[in-house]
Amino acid sequence: MRQTIQKKVGEPVNLLIPFQGKPRPQVTWTKEGQPLAGEEVSVRNSPTDTILFIRAARRVHSGTYQVTVRIENMEDKATLVLQVVDKPSPPQDLRVTEAWGLNVALEWKPPQDDGNTELWGYTVQKADKKTMVSLGSGAPTCTLPRPSRPRPQLPFAVLTMDTSPSLCCLESLHGRGGDAKVPRRGSRHQGGPGPGMPPLPPCPQEWFTVLEHYRRTHCVVPELIIGNGYYFRVFSQNMVGSSDRAATTKEPVFIPRPGITYEPPNYKALDFSEAPSFTQPLVNRSVIAGYTTMLCCAVRGSPKPKISWFKNGLDLGEDARFRMFSKQGVLTLEIRKPCPFDGGIYVCRATNLQGEAQCECRLEVRGEEPRGQGWEVGRAGQQQGPWLLLCHPGPSSCSGCTGMDPGMSRWVLASRRLGHNDTASFSSAVPQ
């Protein structure tokens, strides 16, 4: 036999256990394996039953009770679990986590004592600060308006303590006409509460229940009034009832009036750093000695990379024969009148905080071609103005070139004056 019996604090406990046996059995009661002790728990035995009696149950009486009936070498046992339950303690650390629009978010922790039974939930209440009784200077007082009709005069006032530890409410007051002021608890002289007492907020006149039997430890209180301030409190509940005290917010929460306020957007700073990279590398070139040559490439990177030029591993930064240009990422190396000695491997290197990159090319410098083996540029003998005369070795029968060898063929660019930097391309077959 095993049974759980629940009793509220202060209720009597009367456990009757019937039994049978002959001769009369010997009855023994124990609690948690120990003999019963104390005057609050009494046992009465009869030939047919045994009674465990507690006049007013307390939490310390909770536990596992066992009754043993013994006849010589035979025995039987019965186990009873007595659960004395009480109201829970209030929730802990009630605080306002957020307030937006007409809503306020609350959060709290479970009570330290659940009353020795399962919690059924929480009750959340609110009070408008505008319904609070205003306090004047001096001793904190609770003020009530003049009653609408005469009341019997009594030499005392009845004050009831609110379930909040820091708030007291005036339940009823019978004074001698006019508004009545009654000193609040803790006020022994003008200036506030007595020694060791915390400052007391104004007394609310009305609390409104927002949520009841609420199971979670956080909630949102909606539909508040713009421009008002609110206090909030939370009770714990179990099968016995609500906690005697409540967790209460210390400061009121104000619901602000909406206004037009411009808040500039916050943009995340972007990192444009980039290691150097060549979008157009150097290309191998073959040039004729004596003609200024340029090597070009294109690079990108952030921050702007530092550019260095090398020839066969030697830095060209100090050589006056080389000029280096950089414009919008286009890099140019100018080589003035190169000679065959200037041929080799040219390297362009770009470096910044993110890294470095390089590209290279081969430059070949050829000697000048001798005259008479290719196209020649001449001048027409009797024509006025600059003319372009191209001669190429041809049959000896070709004549008419002024100042030219008789073995050269000629073609004259028809009626075109040439500027200082004009260039042209020609193609022709040698006449037979």
C-alpha positions, 0 to 999 in steps of 0.5 A: 500500500502506497498513497500520497495525501496532500494537505494545506498548511494549517489543516489537520491531518487524521490518517486512519489505517485499519488492520486485522490480526490475532493476537493483537499486533504491535504497531510502529510508526516511522518517518523517513525510517526514523521513529516519530518524535515531537508533541505535534504528531500523535498516534492512537492505536486500537485492536482494529486500527491505528490513527496518525493525528496532526492538529495543524500541518506544517511544511516540516511535516511533509515526508514518507510515513510508514506503519508496521504491524507485527505479530511474532515473526510476521509483519506487514507494512503500509507507506503513506506520503504526506505532502503539506503544500503552501502558497508559493513565494513571489517571482524573482527579478521582474524587469522590463526588457523592452517598450515599443509602440503601445506594448511593454515586454516583461521578464521574470524568474520562477519563485524560489519556493513553489509551495511544495507543489506544482505551479499553476502559472502566474498572474500579471497586473498593471496599474496606471500612474495617473490613478496613483495618489499624489504625495505632498512634501513631508511625511508620505500619506495616502489621500482620499477625496471627501465622501459623498455622504456622511459616515459614522465617525470612528476613532481609527482607520483601517489600512490593508497591506497590499500584496506588493511589499513596497505598496500599501493601500487604504481600504477604508477610512472613516474620518471627520469630514473633509479629506483625510490623511493617514501616515503610511507605514514606515513614516515616523517623522517628516522626510520619508520612511523610517530607518532601514525602510526603502523609499515607497512609491505612490499608492495605486488605487486600481490594479488590472489583471492582464494575464491569468494562469500564464505559464511562461516567465515572459510576456508582452502587455499590449494596448497601453495608453499613449502618454501614461506611465505604468507599474507592473506586478506578477503573482505566482499561483499553485493549487493553494492560491496566489503568493502573498506578495508580488514582484513589482517594477520599481519605476514606471514605464512611460508610453511616449507620444509618437514623433517624427524623428529622422534617424540616418541609416547606418551603412556598413563600412565596405573594405575595398582593399585589393591585392595588385593584379595585372589586367594587361601584362607586358608583351615580348618586343623586338625593336631596332636600335636607336629608336625610342621604345616603350613597354606598357602594361596595366595594373589594379589594386587598392591601396594604390600599389608601388611600382618598380621596374627591373632589367635582368634583376637590376632596379631601373629607378636610378638610371636616367636613360629610363623614364617611368610613367603611371596614369590611371593604372596604365604603366609605361617604361620609356627606353631612350634610343636603345642599343643591343646592350639594352635587350633582356628580361624586363620585370614590372612589380606592383606592391601594396599592403595586400600583396604584390604581383609582377609581370615580365617580357623579353626585349630584343634590340636589333642593329640598323639595316644597311641602305639599298636592301629595302625600301628607301625614302627620297625626294622628287627632283623637280617637284615643289613641296615635300613629296614621298619617293619610294625606291626599290631595287628593280630592272636596269631599264627603269629610269627617271629617279633623280639622284638614284641609282639606275638599278632602282624602281620608283613610285611617287605618292600622288599629289600629297603633301606630308607633314613632319610626323606623317606616316604611310603604308605602301605595297606594290609589285616590282615592274617587269 
